[in-house]
Amino acid sequence: MKLVRYGTAGEERPGLIDGEGKLRDLGAVIEDVDGTTLSPESLAKLQALDPSTLPEIGGNPRLGPPVNPTRVGKLVCVGLNYSDHAVETGNPIPSEPVLFMKATSSITGPYDPVVLPRGSVKTDWEVELAFVIGKRAKYVSEAEAMDHVAGFCVMNDVSERTYQLERGGQWTKGKSCDTYGPMGPWLVTPDEVGDISNLKMWLDVDGKRYQDGTTATMIFSVPTVIAYMSQMFTLEPGDVVTTGTPPGVGAGMKPPVFLRAGQTMVTGIDKLGEMQNPVRADD
């Protein structure tokens, strides 16, 4: 099942993409796509629906983030989680997951603009596999971990490297600029994704492929990440976790390459779809 949110920013309605690729409205069934509607029981009820009985939405409406960002309690990120990316950055392979937070206010839609903050000169891209928690996770084992995942989606962990690496303190300030968390295009339930251990991932800028990787080089798997986090803090329904990026980031190019206003990023993962985000400067 592919869950979406569509409509004007801040006024999105819940929906799903049926087997024929048609957008269907879920507004009469659930209020929104968030932690209250992503429990295993709620998802089972949604999957039991006949999509053909739901109103079809025509035209080309905007798709928003597939979960309501105002109801995301935490957006947790895993850094340096791909062996080939760690090599690219000159860092050793981590012995434990590297965790940091990204502000939930950075979350934006899969086709919305990424807006460079004033003075930004080193904004970079990172295609990532993200997942959303559907069931509270506290002290869970790796064997139990996937029972707590509501679905997967594409995320672009856009990063301002000057803020992140050159101005002291933690990474959060370089990761949390407004619009620096494009997410979507839909939330795909685990049964439809299947094996997540070897999904192709890519990111293009203006038609040039920079990232061309696979989840097979992930150091800490999704179950490992969930189990690890849950020993330290509780993951609540609606929380988003994004799991790291393969090589090909702009900062790793020789010489480095960074985003400029007027460019367009296309970010995709097998079975999860593609996002397309234009880049513009802040007013």
Secondary structure as GFF3:
##gff-version 3
##sequence-region A 1 283
A	DSSP	beta_strand	2	6	.	.	.	ID=ss1
A	DSSP	beta_strand	13	17	.	.	.	ID=ss2
A	DSSP	beta_strand	23	25	.	.	.	ID=ss3
A	DSSP	alpha_helix	40	47	.	.	.	ID=ss4
A	DSSP	three_ten_helix	51	53	.	.	.	ID=ss5
A	DSSP	three_ten_helix	69	71	.	.	.	ID=ss6
A	DSSP	beta_strand	75	79	.	.	.	ID=ss7
A	DSSP	alpha_helix	83	89	.	.	.	ID=ss8
A	DSSP	beta_strand	98	101	.	.	.	ID=ss9
A	DSSP	three_ten_helix	104	106	.	.	.	ID=ss10
A	DSSP	beta_strand	107	108	.	.	.	ID=ss11
A	DSSP	beta_strand	114	116	.	.	.	ID=ss12
A	DSSP	beta_strand	123	124	.	.	.	ID=ss13
A	DSSP	beta_strand	127	133	.	.	.	ID=ss14
A	DSSP	alpha_helix	142	145	.	.	.	ID=ss15
A	DSSP	three_ten_helix	146	148	.	.	.	ID=ss16
A	DSSP	beta_strand	149	156	.	.	.	ID=ss17
A	DSSP	beta_strand	159	160	.	.	.	ID=ss18
A	DSSP	alpha_helix	161	165	.	.	.	ID=ss19
A	DSSP	alpha_helix	172	175	.	.	.	ID=ss20
A	DSSP	beta_strand	181	188	.	.	.	ID=ss21
A	DSSP	alpha_helix	190	193	.	.	.	ID=ss22
A	DSSP	beta_strand	200	205	.	.	.	ID=ss23
A	DSSP	beta_strand	208	214	.	.	.	ID=ss24
A	DSSP	three_ten_helix	215	217	.	.	.	ID=ss25
A	DSSP	alpha_helix	222	230	.	.	.	ID=ss26
A	DSSP	beta_strand	240	242	.	.	.	ID=ss27
A	DSSP	three_ten_helix	250	252	.	.	.	ID=ss28
A	DSSP	beta_strand	264	269	.	.	.	ID=ss29
A	DSSP	beta_strand	273	281	.	.	.	ID=ss30
###
